[in-house]
Amino acid sequence: MDFAILGPLQVHTDEGPVEIRSARQRALLAALILNAGQVVSADRLLDMVWGDAPPASGARSLQFHVWKLRNALDP
C-alpha cells in the first residue's frame, strides 16, 4: 500500500486506488501517516482531526472513523 500526502491524499494498492471519501477519515489517515511508527494517543488524534472543536462524543467518534478507515483500506 502506498500513500501520497503532498497535494490531495491518495492511497494506492496493487488492485488500484482506494477512495477515502470522508474528510475526517482523510485527516485521520494523514495524522497517522505523519506519525508512522509512533504511538499516537486518542486525545492527540482528536486534536489533529477536529482541532479546537472536537465532537461531544470524542472517543466514540474517533473509534467510528478508525473503524470506517480500516474497512476502506482492507475491505
All heavy atoms as TSV, in Angstrom:
chain	resi	resn	atom	element	x	y	z
A	1	MET	N	N	0.857	-1.157	0.000
A	1	MET	CA	C	0.000	0.000	0.000
A	1	MET	C	C	0.911	1.229	0.000
A	1	MET	O	O	1.867	1.298	0.763
A	1	MET	CB	C	-0.897	-0.019	1.230
A	1	MET	CG	C	-1.996	0.979	1.186
A	1	MET	SD	S	-3.210	0.796	2.529
A	1	MET	CE	C	-3.886	-0.819	2.228
A	2	ASP	N	N	0.596	2.170	-0.876
A	2	ASP	CA	C	1.359	3.413	-0.970
A	2	ASP	C	C	0.447	4.593	-0.670
A	2	ASP	O	O	-0.729	4.602	-1.048
A	2	ASP	CB	C	1.938	3.583	-2.380
A	2	ASP	CG	C	2.967	2.517	-2.711
A	2	ASP	OD1	O	3.865	2.304	-1.880
A	2	ASP	OD2	O	2.862	1.918	-3.792
A	3	PHE	N	N	1.023	5.588	-0.009
A	3	PHE	CA	C	0.288	6.793	0.354
A	3	PHE	C	C	0.991	8.002	-0.246
A	3	PHE	O	O	2.214	8.077	-0.214
A	3	PHE	CB	C	0.225	6.957	1.876
A	3	PHE	CG	C	-0.377	5.782	2.582
A	3	PHE	CD1	C	0.423	4.826	3.176
A	3	PHE	CD2	C	-1.756	5.640	2.654
A	3	PHE	CE1	C	-0.133	3.748	3.834
A	3	PHE	CE2	C	-2.317	4.567	3.307
A	3	PHE	CZ	C	-1.508	3.617	3.899
A	4	ALA	N	N	0.227	8.931	-0.779
A	4	ALA	CA	C	0.751	10.212	-1.259
A	4	ALA	C	C	0.080	11.303	-0.430
A	4	ALA	O	O	-1.149	11.356	-0.353
A	4	ALA	CB	C	0.441	10.390	-2.741
A	5	ILE	N	N	0.890	12.146	0.208
A	5	ILE	CA	C	0.304	13.169	1.073
A	5	ILE	C	C	0.632	14.587	0.614
A	5	ILE	O	O	0.126	15.535	1.179
A	5	ILE	CB	C	0.714	12.980	2.547
A	5	ILE	CG1	C	2.217	13.014	2.723
A	5	ILE	CG2	C	0.125	11.705	3.096
A	5	ILE	CD1	C	2.657	13.046	4.170
A	6	LEU	N	N	1.479	14.735	-0.391
A	6	LEU	CA	C	1.724	16.067	-0.940
A	6	LEU	C	C	0.652	16.323	-1.986
A	6	LEU	O	O	0.528	15.590	-2.961
A	6	LEU	CB	C	3.122	16.161	-1.549
A	6	LEU	CG	C	4.264	16.014	-0.553
A	6	LEU	CD1	C	5.606	16.060	-1.270
A	6	LEU	CD2	C	4.205	17.094	0.503
A	7	GLY	N	N	-0.136	17.345	-1.795
A	7	GLY	CA	C	-1.329	17.553	-2.624
A	7	GLY	C	C	-2.460	16.770	-2.016
A	7	GLY	O	O	-2.478	16.512	-0.812
A	8	PRO	N	N	-3.407	16.334	-2.818
A	8	PRO	CA	C	-4.521	15.564	-2.254
A	8	PRO	C	C	-4.032	14.204	-1.744
A	8	PRO	O	O	-3.162	13.584	-2.349
A	8	PRO	CB	C	-5.498	15.392	-3.418
A	8	PRO	CG	C	-4.810	15.872	-4.623
A	8	PRO	CD	C	-3.549	16.576	-4.234
A	9	LEU	N	N	-4.590	13.768	-0.623
A	9	LEU	CA	C	-4.243	12.471	-0.059
A	9	LEU	C	C	-4.673	11.380	-1.022
A	9	LEU	O	O	-5.817	11.363	-1.491
A	9	LEU	CB	C	-4.942	12.278	1.290
A	9	LEU	CG	C	-4.714	10.941	1.969
A	9	LEU	CD1	C	-3.279	10.817	2.445
A	9	LEU	CD2	C	-5.663	10.767	3.119
A	10	GLN	N	N	-3.743	10.478	-1.338
A	10	GLN	CA	C	-4.046	9.373	-2.240
A	10	GLN	C	C	-3.544	8.077	-1.629
A	10	GLN	O	O	-2.497	8.049	-0.982
A	10	GLN	CB	C	-3.385	9.582	-3.597
A	10	GLN	CG	C	-3.884	10.803	-4.329
A	10	GLN	CD	C	-3.143	11.010	-5.642
A	10	GLN	OE1	O	-2.229	10.271	-5.995
A	10	GLN	NE2	N	-3.552	12.029	-6.375
A	11	VAL	N	N	-4.306	7.015	-1.850
A	11	VAL	CA	C	-3.943	5.682	-1.383
A	11	VAL	C	C	-3.979	4.762	-2.586
A	11	VAL	O	O	-4.962	4.747	-3.333
A	11	VAL	CB	C	-4.935	5.177	-0.305
A	11	VAL	CG1	C	-4.542	3.789	0.169
A	11	VAL	CG2	C	-5.030	6.152	0.843
A	12	HIS	N	N	-2.909	4.005	-2.776
A	12	HIS	CA	C	-2.831	3.065	-3.899
A	12	HIS	C	C	-2.453	1.682	-3.382
A	12	HIS	O	O	-1.562	1.550	-2.549
A	12	HIS	CB	C	-1.781	3.521	-4.920
A	12	HIS	CG	C	-2.108	4.823	-5.564
A	12	HIS	ND1	N	-2.934	4.930	-6.654
A	12	HIS	CD2	C	-1.732	6.080	-5.252
A	12	HIS	CE1	C	-3.046	6.201	-6.993
A	12	HIS	NE2	N	-2.327	6.925	-6.147
A	13	THR	N	N	-3.156	0.678	-3.880
A	13	THR	CA	C	-2.841	-0.714	-3.574
A	13	THR	C	C	-2.493	-1.407	-4.880
A	13	THR	O	O	-2.585	-0.809	-5.957
A	13	THR	CB	C	-4.041	-1.438	-2.919
A	13	THR	OG1	O	-5.099	-1.527	-3.881
A	13	THR	CG2	C	-4.521	-0.711	-1.674
A	14	ASP	N	N	-2.134	-2.679	-4.806
A	14	ASP	CA	C	-1.861	-3.449	-6.022
A	14	ASP	C	C	-3.095	-3.537	-6.907
A	14	ASP	O	O	-2.987	-3.663	-8.123
A	14	ASP	CB	C	-1.387	-4.859	-5.670
A	14	ASP	CG	C	-0.011	-4.856	-5.030
A	14	ASP	OD1	O	0.741	-3.867	-5.209
A	14	ASP	OD2	O	0.323	-5.833	-4.329
A	15	GLU	N	N	-4.281	-3.461	-6.296
A	15	GLU	CA	C	-5.530	-3.549	-7.047
A	15	GLU	C	C	-5.952	-2.201	-7.639
A	15	GLU	O	O	-6.907	-2.130	-8.391
A	15	GLU	CB	C	-6.660	-4.079	-6.161
A	15	GLU	CG	C	-6.513	-5.538	-5.780
A	15	GLU	CD	C	-5.536	-5.759	-4.633
A	15	GLU	OE1	O	-5.437	-4.871	-3.759
A	15	GLU	OE2	O	-4.859	-6.794	-4.618
A	16	GLY	N	N	-5.286	-1.121	-7.251
A	16	GLY	CA	C	-5.630	0.201	-7.768
A	16	GLY	C	C	-5.833	1.202	-6.648
A	16	GLY	O	O	-5.566	0.917	-5.478
A	17	PRO	N	N	-6.326	2.384	-7.001
A	17	PRO	CA	C	-6.515	3.430	-5.988
A	17	PRO	C	C	-7.659	3.094	-5.032
A	17	PRO	O	O	-8.616	2.415	-5.389
A	17	PRO	CB	C	-6.838	4.672	-6.804
A	17	PRO	CG	C	-7.292	4.178	-8.124
A	17	PRO	CD	C	-6.678	2.830	-8.337
A	18	VAL	N	N	-7.529	3.589	-3.809
A	18	VAL	CA	C	-8.569	3.450	-2.787
A	18	VAL	C	C	-9.101	4.847	-2.528
A	18	VAL	O	O	-8.330	5.764	-2.236
A	18	VAL	CB	C	-8.006	2.848	-1.482
A	18	VAL	CG1	C	-9.070	2.806	-0.400
A	18	VAL	CG2	C	-7.423	1.471	-1.735
A	19	GLU	N	N	-10.402	5.007	-2.627
A	19	GLU	CA	C	-11.010	6.316	-2.396
A	19	GLU	C	C	-11.444	6.430	-0.935
A	19	GLU	O	O	-12.203	5.612	-0.433
A	19	GLU	CB	C	-12.217	6.509	-3.310
A	19	GLU	CG	C	-12.814	7.887	-3.209
A	19	GLU	CD	C	-13.951	8.104	-4.190
A	19	GLU	OE1	O	-14.214	7.229	-5.018
A	19	GLU	OE2	O	-14.571	9.169	-4.103
A	20	ILE	N	N	-10.923	7.453	-0.277
A	20	ILE	CA	C	-11.330	7.772	1.089
A	20	ILE	C	C	-12.210	9.018	0.973
A	20	ILE	O	O	-11.710	10.118	0.779
A	20	ILE	CB	C	-10.116	8.046	2.009
A	20	ILE	CG1	C	-9.081	6.912	1.928
A	20	ILE	CG2	C	-10.580	8.298	3.443
A	20	ILE	CD1	C	-9.567	5.584	2.437
A	21	ARG	N	N	-13.511	8.847	1.052
A	21	ARG	CA	C	-14.446	9.939	0.779
A	21	ARG	C	C	-14.605	10.920	1.935
A	21	ARG	O	O	-14.778	12.106	1.733
A	21	ARG	CB	C	-15.816	9.377	0.415
A	21	ARG	CG	C	-15.784	8.618	-0.884
A	21	ARG	CD	C	-17.146	8.130	-1.256
A	21	ARG	NE	N	-17.052	7.347	-2.493
A	21	ARG	CZ	C	-18.069	6.777	-3.055
A	21	ARG	NH1	N	-19.262	6.878	-2.524
A	21	ARG	NH2	N	-17.904	6.096	-4.158
A	22	SER	N	N	-14.559	10.443	3.139
A	22	SER	CA	C	-14.804	11.281	4.312
A	22	SER	C	C	-13.602	12.170	4.608
A	22	SER	O	O	-12.469	11.705	4.717
A	22	SER	CB	C	-15.100	10.394	5.525
A	22	SER	OG	O	-15.001	11.140	6.713
A	23	ALA	N	N	-13.857	13.458	4.764
A	23	ALA	CA	C	-12.787	14.396	5.103
A	23	ALA	C	C	-12.167	14.048	6.451
A	23	ALA	O	O	-10.949	14.166	6.628
A	23	ALA	CB	C	-13.327	15.824	5.111
A	24	ARG	N	N	-12.964	13.619	7.404
A	24	ARG	CA	C	-12.443	13.246	8.716
A	24	ARG	C	C	-11.533	12.029	8.614
A	24	ARG	O	O	-10.499	11.953	9.269
A	24	ARG	CB	C	-13.578	12.948	9.701
A	24	ARG	CG	C	-14.424	14.117	10.021
A	24	ARG	CD	C	-13.769	15.045	11.009
A	24	ARG	NE	N	-14.710	16.088	11.371
A	24	ARG	CZ	C	-14.388	17.347	11.515
A	24	ARG	NH1	N	-13.151	17.731	11.365
A	24	ARG	NH2	N	-15.299	18.233	11.828
A	25	GLN	N	N	-11.913	11.067	7.800
A	25	GLN	CA	C	-11.087	9.878	7.643
A	25	GLN	C	C	-9.799	10.205	6.898
A	25	GLN	O	O	-8.745	9.650	7.220
A	25	GLN	CB	C	-11.879	8.779	6.944
A	25	GLN	CG	C	-12.954	8.217	7.848
A	25	GLN	CD	C	-14.006	7.444	7.113
A	25	GLN	OE1	O	-13.732	6.826	6.105
A	25	GLN	NE2	N	-15.233	7.496	7.615
A	26	ARG	N	N	-9.852	11.120	5.933
A	26	ARG	CA	C	-8.620	11.561	5.266
A	26	ARG	C	C	-7.707	12.270	6.256
A	26	ARG	O	O	-6.494	12.051	6.269
A	26	ARG	CB	C	-8.933	12.475	4.071
A	26	ARG	CG	C	-9.516	11.731	2.881
A	26	ARG	CD	C	-9.547	12.595	1.635
A	26	ARG	NE	N	-10.235	13.865	1.818
A	26	ARG	CZ	C	-11.528	14.068	1.637
A	26	ARG	NH1	N	-12.296	13.062	1.256
A	26	ARG	NH2	N	-12.068	15.262	1.820
A	27	ALA	N	N	-8.278	13.110	7.128
A	27	ALA	CA	C	-7.488	13.809	8.143
A	27	ALA	C	C	-6.885	12.808	9.130
A	27	ALA	O	O	-5.722	12.936	9.521
A	27	ALA	CB	C	-8.350	14.834	8.867
A	28	LEU	N	N	-7.663	11.812	9.523
A	28	LEU	CA	C	-7.183	10.779	10.434
A	28	LEU	C	C	-6.036	10.004	9.797
A	28	LEU	O	O	-4.993	9.787	10.420
A	28	LEU	CB	C	-8.334	9.837	10.802
A	28	LEU	CG	C	-7.986	8.608	11.631
A	28	LEU	CD1	C	-7.387	9.005	12.972
A	28	LEU	CD2	C	-9.230	7.745	11.822
A	29	LEU	N	N	-6.209	9.598	8.555
A	29	LEU	CA	C	-5.167	8.855	7.861
A	29	LEU	C	C	-3.903	9.701	7.727
A	29	LEU	O	O	-2.796	9.219	7.970
A	29	LEU	CB	C	-5.655	8.389	6.491
A	29	LEU	CG	C	-4.658	7.594	5.656
A	29	LEU	CD1	C	-4.153	6.368	6.414
A	29	LEU	CD2	C	-5.285	7.201	4.325
A	30	ALA	N	N	-4.047	10.961	7.374
A	30	ALA	CA	C	-2.888	11.852	7.259
A	30	ALA	C	C	-2.178	11.976	8.611
A	30	ALA	O	O	-0.936	11.930	8.672
A	30	ALA	CB	C	-3.322	13.217	6.749
A	31	ALA	N	N	-2.929	12.108	9.686
A	31	ALA	CA	C	-2.332	12.203	11.027
A	31	ALA	C	C	-1.556	10.934	11.358
A	31	ALA	O	O	-0.454	10.998	11.910
A	31	ALA	CB	C	-3.424	12.459	12.066
A	32	LEU	N	N	-2.120	9.783	11.017
A	32	LEU	CA	C	-1.441	8.522	11.293
A	32	LEU	C	C	-0.198	8.359	10.426
A	32	LEU	O	O	0.844	7.888	10.896
A	32	LEU	CB	C	-2.405	7.351	11.092
A	32	LEU	CG	C	-3.552	7.278	12.104
A	32	LEU	CD1	C	-4.578	6.245	11.666
A	32	LEU	CD2	C	-3.021	6.991	13.496
A	33	ILE	N	N	-0.275	8.766	9.167
A	33	ILE	CA	C	0.885	8.684	8.275
A	33	ILE	C	C	2.005	9.579	8.787
A	33	ILE	O	O	3.178	9.186	8.814
A	33	ILE	CB	C	0.489	9.068	6.831
A	33	ILE	CG1	C	-0.416	7.989	6.223
A	33	ILE	CG2	C	1.727	9.278	5.969
A	33	ILE	CD1	C	-1.071	8.397	4.919
A	34	LEU	N	N	1.661	10.788	9.199
A	34	LEU	CA	C	2.676	11.723	9.686
A	34	LEU	C	C	3.330	11.251	10.984
A	34	LEU	O	O	4.416	11.705	11.334
A	34	LEU	CB	C	2.060	13.109	9.880
A	34	LEU	CG	C	1.692	13.828	8.587
A	34	LEU	CD1	C	0.911	15.102	8.896
A	34	LEU	CD2	C	2.942	14.136	7.768
A	35	ASN	N	N	2.663	10.348	11.697
A	35	ASN	CA	C	3.198	9.821	12.952
A	35	ASN	C	C	3.506	8.335	12.845
A	35	ASN	O	O	3.456	7.615	13.855
A	35	ASN	CB	C	2.200	10.084	14.087
A	35	ASN	CG	C	2.109	11.544	14.427
A	35	ASN	OD1	O	2.958	12.067	15.130
A	35	ASN	ND2	N	1.107	12.221	13.887
A	36	ALA	N	N	3.826	7.871	11.646
A	36	ALA	CA	C	4.096	6.448	11.420
A	36	ALA	C	C	5.194	5.954	12.353
A	36	ALA	O	O	6.194	6.642	12.581
A	36	ALA	CB	C	4.498	6.220	9.971
A	37	GLY	N	N	4.972	4.783	12.927
A	37	GLY	CA	C	5.946	4.178	13.821
A	37	GLY	C	C	5.911	4.723	15.236
A	37	GLY	O	O	6.751	4.355	16.054
A	38	GLN	N	N	4.953	5.596	15.521
A	38	GLN	CA	C	4.836	6.182	16.847
A	38	GLN	C	C	3.465	5.859	17.430
A	38	GLN	O	O	2.501	5.686	16.700
A	38	GLN	CB	C	4.991	7.697	16.773
A	38	GLN	CG	C	6.308	8.162	16.202
A	38	GLN	CD	C	6.342	9.666	16.035
A	38	GLN	OE1	O	5.615	10.388	16.702
A	38	GLN	NE2	N	7.180	10.133	15.131
A	39	VAL	N	N	3.405	5.818	18.736
A	39	VAL	CA	C	2.121	5.684	19.409
A	39	VAL	C	C	1.483	7.072	19.438
A	39	VAL	O	O	2.126	8.043	19.816
A	39	VAL	CB	C	2.298	5.146	20.842
A	39	VAL	CG1	C	0.976	5.135	21.581
A	39	VAL	CG2	C	2.921	3.760	20.808
A	40	VAL	N	N	0.237	7.151	18.996
A	40	VAL	CA	C	-0.489	8.424	18.997
A	40	VAL	C	C	-1.722	8.245	19.875
A	40	VAL	O	O	-2.554	7.374	19.611
A	40	VAL	CB	C	-0.912	8.836	17.564
A	40	VAL	CG1	C	-1.554	10.210	17.573
A	40	VAL	CG2	C	0.285	8.815	16.613
A	41	SER	N	N	-1.827	9.054	20.903
A	41	SER	CA	C	-2.953	8.914	21.829
A	41	SER	C	C	-4.255	9.352	21.157
A	41	SER	O	O	-4.251	10.114	20.187
A	41	SER	CB	C	-2.719	9.769	23.082
A	41	SER	OG	O	-2.823	11.145	22.753
A	42	ALA	N	N	-5.349	8.870	21.708
A	42	ALA	CA	C	-6.666	9.265	21.204
A	42	ALA	C	C	-6.856	10.770	21.340
A	42	ALA	O	O	-7.397	11.416	20.430
A	42	ALA	CB	C	-7.763	8.509	21.942
A	43	ASP	N	N	-6.406	11.335	22.441
A	43	ASP	CA	C	-6.533	12.791	22.625
A	43	ASP	C	C	-5.774	13.550	21.549
A	43	ASP	O	O	-6.253	14.554	21.028
A	43	ASP	CB	C	-6.028	13.210	24.007
A	43	ASP	CG	C	-6.968	12.790	25.126
A	43	ASP	OD1	O	-8.173	12.583	24.848
A	43	ASP	OD2	O	-6.502	12.679	26.273
A	44	ARG	N	N	-4.585	13.085	21.218
A	44	ARG	CA	C	-3.786	13.744	20.163
A	44	ARG	C	C	-4.475	13.611	18.815
A	44	ARG	O	O	-4.532	14.562	18.040
A	44	ARG	CB	C	-2.382	13.134	20.130
A	44	ARG	CG	C	-1.497	13.694	19.066
A	44	ARG	CD	C	-0.908	15.034	19.484
A	44	ARG	NE	N	0.047	15.455	18.473
A	44	ARG	CZ	C	-0.079	16.563	17.779
A	44	ARG	NH1	N	-1.075	17.383	17.998
A	44	ARG	NH2	N	0.793	16.874	16.863
A	45	LEU	N	N	-5.014	12.431	18.513
A	45	LEU	CA	C	-5.733	12.247	17.254
A	45	LEU	C	C	-6.963	13.140	17.188
A	45	LEU	O	O	-7.245	13.742	16.147
A	45	LEU	CB	C	-6.124	10.784	17.055
A	45	LEU	CG	C	-4.990	9.846	16.662
A	45	LEU	CD1	C	-5.485	8.407	16.655
A	45	LEU	CD2	C	-4.405	10.225	15.315
A	46	LEU	N	N	-7.692	13.235	18.288
A	46	LEU	CA	C	-8.859	14.130	18.320
A	46	LEU	C	C	-8.437	15.555	18.009
A	46	LEU	O	O	-9.090	16.255	17.233
A	46	LEU	CB	C	-9.555	14.065	19.674
A	46	LEU	CG	C	-10.430	12.852	19.918
A	46	LEU	CD1	C	-10.801	12.752	21.387
A	46	LEU	CD2	C	-11.674	12.909	19.054
A	47	ASP	N	N	-7.328	15.983	18.592
A	47	ASP	CA	C	-6.826	17.333	18.349
A	47	ASP	C	C	-6.393	17.509	16.902
A	47	ASP	O	O	-6.677	18.534	16.275
A	47	ASP	CB	C	-5.664	17.625	19.303
A	47	ASP	CG	C	-5.175	19.048	19.188
A	47	ASP	OD1	O	-6.031	19.968	19.210
A	47	ASP	OD2	O	-3.953	19.253	19.069
A	48	MET	N	N	-5.731	16.513	16.341
A	48	MET	CA	C	-5.234	16.616	14.969
A	48	MET	C	C	-6.368	16.584	13.942
A	48	MET	O	O	-6.282	17.229	12.911
A	48	MET	CB	C	-4.230	15.502	14.692
A	48	MET	CG	C	-2.945	15.640	15.499
A	48	MET	SD	S	-1.832	14.238	15.284
A	48	MET	CE	C	-1.093	14.678	13.714
A	49	VAL	N	N	-7.412	15.837	14.230
A	49	VAL	CA	C	-8.507	15.680	13.265
A	49	VAL	C	C	-9.572	16.761	13.431
A	49	VAL	O	O	-10.074	17.301	12.447
A	49	VAL	CB	C	-9.133	14.265	13.383
A	49	VAL	CG1	C	-10.356	14.131	12.494
A	49	VAL	CG2	C	-8.093	13.202	13.035
A	50	TRP	N	N	-9.921	17.099	14.665
A	50	TRP	CA	C	-11.004	18.052	14.904
A	50	TRP	C	C	-10.532	19.430	15.358
A	50	TRP	O	O	-11.329	20.362	15.435
A	50	TRP	CB	C	-11.998	17.499	15.922
A	50	TRP	CG	C	-12.964	16.538	15.325
A	50	TRP	CD1	C	-14.144	16.840	14.708
A	50	TRP	CD2	C	-12.861	15.112	15.285
A	50	TRP	NE1	N	-14.771	15.689	14.287
A	50	TRP	CE2	C	-13.999	14.614	14.627
A	50	TRP	CE3	C	-11.908	14.212	15.738
A	50	TRP	CZ2	C	-14.217	13.255	14.422
A	50	TRP	CZ3	C	-12.122	12.863	15.527
A	50	TRP	CH2	C	-13.265	12.405	14.879
A	51	GLY	N	N	-9.266	19.547	15.728
A	51	GLY	CA	C	-8.750	20.839	16.170
A	51	GLY	C	C	-9.411	21.305	17.450
A	51	GLY	O	O	-9.593	20.537	18.384
A	52	ASP	N	N	-9.812	22.570	17.466
A	52	ASP	CA	C	-10.398	23.173	18.665
A	52	ASP	C	C	-11.868	22.833	18.862
A	52	ASP	O	O	-12.466	23.260	19.840
A	52	ASP	CB	C	-10.245	24.697	18.613
A	52	ASP	CG	C	-8.796	25.119	18.748
A	52	ASP	OD1	O	-8.002	24.342	19.302
A	52	ASP	OD2	O	-8.465	26.225	18.286
A	53	ALA	N	N	-12.463	22.092	17.931
A	53	ALA	CA	C	-13.893	21.802	18.020
A	53	ALA	C	C	-14.164	20.297	17.956
A	53	ALA	O	O	-14.848	19.817	17.051
A	53	ALA	CB	C	-14.636	22.522	16.902
A	54	PRO	N	N	-13.636	19.520	18.922
A	54	PRO	CA	C	-13.918	18.079	18.891
A	54	PRO	C	C	-15.383	17.818	19.199
A	54	PRO	O	O	-16.025	18.612	19.879
A	54	PRO	CB	C	-13.019	17.516	19.982
A	54	PRO	CG	C	-12.804	18.651	20.915
A	54	PRO	CD	C	-12.842	19.898	20.072
A	55	PRO	N	N	-15.921	16.713	18.686
A	55	PRO	CA	C	-17.316	16.394	18.977
A	55	PRO	C	C	-17.503	16.055	20.452
A	55	PRO	O	O	-16.558	15.651	21.134
A	55	PRO	CB	C	-17.594	15.178	18.088
A	55	PRO	CG	C	-16.253	14.569	17.855
A	55	PRO	CD	C	-15.268	15.698	17.872
A	56	ALA	N	N	-18.721	16.217	20.936
A	56	ALA	CA	C	-19.030	15.898	22.332
A	56	ALA	C	C	-18.747	14.426	22.629
A	56	ALA	O	O	-18.329	14.073	23.722
A	56	ALA	CB	C	-20.489	16.234	22.633
A	57	SER	N	N	-18.973	13.587	21.651
A	57	SER	CA	C	-18.718	12.147	21.801
A	57	SER	C	C	-17.351	11.803	21.210
A	57	SER	O	O	-17.231	10.880	20.414
A	57	SER	CB	C	-19.818	11.354	21.107
A	57	SER	OG	O	-19.842	11.674	19.723
A	58	GLY	N	N	-16.324	12.529	21.611
A	58	GLY	CA	C	-14.993	12.445	21.015
A	58	GLY	C	C	-14.463	11.045	20.811
A	58	GLY	O	O	-14.151	10.661	19.685
A	59	ALA	N	N	-14.337	10.262	21.874
A	59	ALA	CA	C	-13.754	8.923	21.755
A	59	ALA	C	C	-14.601	8.037	20.851
A	59	ALA	O	O	-14.061	7.294	20.021
A	59	ALA	CB	C	-13.608	8.290	23.132
A	60	ARG	N	N	-15.903	8.134	20.978
A	60	ARG	CA	C	-16.791	7.307	20.149
A	60	ARG	C	C	-16.692	7.706	18.675
A	60	ARG	O	O	-16.639	6.843	17.795
A	60	ARG	CB	C	-18.232	7.432	20.644
A	60	ARG	CG	C	-19.176	6.500	19.900
A	60	ARG	CD	C	-20.517	6.483	20.540
A	60	ARG	NE	N	-20.353	5.871	21.864
A	60	ARG	CZ	C	-21.301	5.823	22.764
A	60	ARG	NH1	N	-22.470	6.350	22.519
A	60	ARG	NH2	N	-21.084	5.265	23.931
A	61	SER	N	N	-16.635	8.993	18.395
A	61	SER	CA	C	-16.492	9.463	17.017
A	61	SER	C	C	-15.168	9.012	16.425
A	61	SER	O	O	-15.105	8.586	15.269
A	61	SER	CB	C	-16.596	10.986	16.946
A	61	SER	OG	O	-17.884	11.415	17.247
A	62	LEU	N	N	-14.110	9.110	17.219
A	62	LEU	CA	C	-12.796	8.676	16.745
A	62	LEU	C	C	-12.813	7.186	16.440
A	62	LEU	O	O	-12.327	6.759	15.390
A	62	LEU	CB	C	-11.731	9.007	17.782
A	62	LEU	CG	C	-10.302	8.631	17.417
A	62	LEU	CD1	C	-9.856	9.344	16.150
A	62	LEU	CD2	C	-9.366	8.933	18.573
A	63	GLN	N	N	-13.380	6.382	17.327
A	63	GLN	CA	C	-13.464	4.935	17.099
A	63	GLN	C	C	-14.240	4.621	15.827
A	63	GLN	O	O	-13.858	3.736	15.057
A	63	GLN	CB	C	-14.109	4.240	18.292
A	63	GLN	CG	C	-13.230	4.213	19.518
A	63	GLN	CD	C	-13.967	3.703	20.743
A	63	GLN	OE1	O	-15.186	3.559	20.751
A	63	GLN	NE2	N	-13.219	3.445	21.804
A	64	PHE	N	N	-15.331	5.354	15.587
A	64	PHE	CA	C	-16.121	5.142	14.374
A	64	PHE	C	C	-15.289	5.426	13.127
A	64	PHE	O	O	-15.286	4.641	12.179
A	64	PHE	CB	C	-17.370	6.040	14.395
A	64	PHE	CG	C	-18.117	6.039	13.091
A	64	PHE	CD1	C	-18.925	4.975	12.740
A	64	PHE	CD2	C	-17.987	7.105	12.204
A	64	PHE	CE1	C	-19.613	4.972	11.531
A	64	PHE	CE2	C	-18.664	7.099	11.001
A	64	PHE	CZ	C	-19.475	6.035	10.662
A	65	HIS	N	N	-14.567	6.538	13.122
A	65	HIS	CA	C	-13.769	6.898	11.944
A	65	HIS	C	C	-12.589	5.948	11.743
A	65	HIS	O	O	-12.235	5.642	10.601
A	65	HIS	CB	C	-13.314	8.357	12.026
A	65	HIS	CG	C	-14.435	9.309	11.761
A	65	HIS	ND1	N	-14.997	9.475	10.513
A	65	HIS	CD2	C	-15.115	10.131	12.578
A	65	HIS	CE1	C	-15.966	10.363	10.579
A	65	HIS	NE2	N	-16.062	10.769	11.825
A	66	VAL	N	N	-12.005	5.457	12.822
A	66	VAL	CA	C	-10.948	4.448	12.697
A	66	VAL	C	C	-11.528	3.180	12.084
A	66	VAL	O	O	-10.935	2.586	11.175
A	66	VAL	CB	C	-10.293	4.156	14.063
A	66	VAL	CG1	C	-9.423	2.905	13.999
A	66	VAL	CG2	C	-9.478	5.352	14.527
A	67	TRP	N	N	-12.695	2.761	12.543
A	67	TRP	CA	C	-13.357	1.562	12.008
A	67	TRP	C	C	-13.647	1.722	10.512
A	67	TRP	O	O	-13.359	0.826	9.716
A	67	TRP	CB	C	-14.642	1.311	12.803
A	67	TRP	CG	C	-15.474	0.168	12.301
A	67	TRP	CD1	C	-15.212	-1.163	12.434
A	67	TRP	CD2	C	-16.696	0.276	11.580
A	67	TRP	NE1	N	-16.223	-1.888	11.839
A	67	TRP	CE2	C	-17.145	-1.034	11.301
A	67	TRP	CE3	C	-17.468	1.357	11.147
A	67	TRP	CZ2	C	-18.307	-1.284	10.607
A	67	TRP	CZ3	C	-18.637	1.091	10.456
A	67	TRP	CH2	C	-19.047	-0.209	10.197
A	68	LYS	N	N	-14.211	2.884	10.144
A	68	LYS	CA	C	-14.524	3.131	8.729
A	68	LYS	C	C	-13.251	3.162	7.879
A	68	LYS	O	O	-13.218	2.644	6.761
A	68	LYS	CB	C	-15.295	4.440	8.571
A	68	LYS	CG	C	-16.693	4.428	9.166
A	68	LYS	CD	C	-17.613	3.491	8.428
A	68	LYS	CE	C	-18.057	4.119	7.120
A	68	LYS	NZ	N	-19.027	3.308	6.400
A	69	LEU	N	N	-12.199	3.769	8.401
A	69	LEU	CA	C	-10.939	3.843	7.678
A	69	LEU	C	C	-10.334	2.460	7.488
A	69	LEU	O	O	-9.872	2.115	6.394
A	69	LEU	CB	C	-9.975	4.768	8.421
A	69	LEU	CG	C	-8.632	5.019	7.759
A	69	LEU	CD1	C	-8.809	5.628	6.372
A	69	LEU	CD2	C	-7.779	5.938	8.635
A	70	ARG	N	N	-10.360	1.652	8.534
A	70	ARG	CA	C	-9.855	0.274	8.411
A	70	ARG	C	C	-10.623	-0.507	7.341
A	70	ARG	O	O	-10.038	-1.240	6.551
A	70	ARG	CB	C	-9.959	-0.459	9.745
A	70	ARG	CG	C	-8.910	-0.064	10.731
A	70	ARG	CD	C	-9.073	-0.854	12.015
A	70	ARG	NE	N	-7.983	-0.574	12.919
A	70	ARG	CZ	C	-8.003	-0.860	14.192
A	70	ARG	NH1	N	-9.068	-1.452	14.719
A	70	ARG	NH2	N	-6.981	-0.568	14.959
A	71	ASN	N	N	-11.933	-0.337	7.331
A	71	ASN	CA	C	-12.747	-1.033	6.319
A	71	ASN	C	C	-12.431	-0.554	4.914
A	71	ASN	O	O	-12.414	-1.345	3.979
A	71	ASN	CB	C	-14.236	-0.848	6.605
A	71	ASN	CG	C	-14.693	-1.687	7.769
A	71	ASN	OD1	O	-14.099	-2.697	8.102
A	71	ASN	ND2	N	-15.765	-1.246	8.423
A	72	ALA	N	N	-12.174	0.719	4.760
A	72	ALA	CA	C	-11.846	1.262	3.440
A	72	ALA	C	C	-10.493	0.758	2.949
A	72	ALA	O	O	-10.317	0.470	1.758
A	72	ALA	CB	C	-11.852	2.786	3.483
A	73	LEU	N	N	-9.546	0.630	3.864
A	73	LEU	CA	C	-8.189	0.214	3.482
A	73	LEU	C	C	-8.057	-1.289	3.339
A	73	LEU	O	O	-7.185	-1.764	2.609
A	73	LEU	CB	C	-7.179	0.727	4.504
A	73	LEU	CG	C	-7.052	2.237	4.590
A	73	LEU	CD1	C	-6.091	2.629	5.699
A	73	LEU	CD2	C	-6.609	2.830	3.252
A	74	ASP	N	N	-8.899	-2.051	3.998
A	74	ASP	CA	C	-8.841	-3.512	3.925
A	74	ASP	C	C	-10.241	-4.086	3.899
A	74	ASP	O	O	-10.735	-4.617	4.891
A	74	ASP	CB	C	-8.065	-4.061	5.132
A	74	ASP	CG	C	-7.785	-5.549	5.000
A	74	ASP	OD1	O	-7.688	-6.051	3.861
A	74	ASP	OD2	O	-7.642	-6.208	6.043
A	75	PRO	N	N	-10.926	-3.937	2.742
A	75	PRO	CA	C	-12.340	-4.359	2.680
A	75	PRO	C	C	-12.528	-5.865	2.880
A	75	PRO	O	O	-11.705	-6.645	2.594
A	75	PRO	CB	C	-12.782	-3.943	1.287
A	75	PRO	CG	C	-11.557	-3.659	0.515
A	75	PRO	CD	C	-10.441	-3.457	1.499
